């Protein structure tokens, strides 16, 4: 079995590869959450910019295949949003590698904890988070699509 290496790095929120992945994320979300309305955005919002925020991209053999955003919520707490892995990269453990890379970036930003929410149809995401040590927490935001909220303390 061929092993794939995945490079995970913080990128400029305006990087074309990040915008392309974010748009693919929203298109898939729109399909999976239908009939709920999901706006398709092509740019990362301002709250993913700055010294305590990040946009992260995963590259496999130089090709961008995954993304995630981190934004500050409070002292030492970052929220993980828009975690996405392209269909062709799924099923090979790359999601776990992307999540580990996101956690490393969060730690480099001074985060002590990551929180996130996920929608009910995104069962694969919830399973990944649980298997990576995220635990169910109380609702912390007003995301209309959120069904489960997770948190994890970073080492």
Residue, then its C-alpha position, 0 to 999 in steps of 0.5 A: x500500500x502506497x503511503x501518502x505524505x501530507x504537508x499542512x501549512x498556514x497560508x494567507x487567507x487570500x491564497x487562491x488554493x485556500x479560496x478554491x477549497x473553501x468554495x468546494x467546502x461550501x458547495x458540498x455543505x449546501x448539498x449535504x444540508x439541503x434544504x437548509x440555505x448555505x451561502x457559498x463564499x469564495x473568500x475567508x472572512x476577516x476573523x480568520x486573519x491576524x496574529x491569533x487566527x489562521x487559514x490552514x491548507x493541506x497539500x498532497x504531492x504539492x496539490x491542495x486537498x484540504x483546508x481549515x480555519x482557526x479564529x480566536x474566541x477568547x483567551x487561549x481558545x480557538x474555534x475550528x471552522x470550515x474543516x474540509x478534505x477534497x473527495x479524492x483525498x478521503x478514506x486514506x487517513x489524510x483527514x486525521x493528518x490535517x486535523x493534527x496539523x491544524x492542532x499544531x498550528x493552533x498550538x503555535x498561535x498560543x491556543x490551549x483549547x480548540x472548540x468546534x461545531x458540526x452539522x448532523x449530516x456530517x457524521x464522518x466529521x463527528x467520528x473523526x473529532x471523537x476519535x482524535x480526542x474531542x469531547x462533546x461540550x455545551x453549545x457555545x454559538x448560535x450556528x443554525x446548522x450546528x448539531x454537536x459541539x466539541x472541545x479539546x484541550x491542547x497539550 
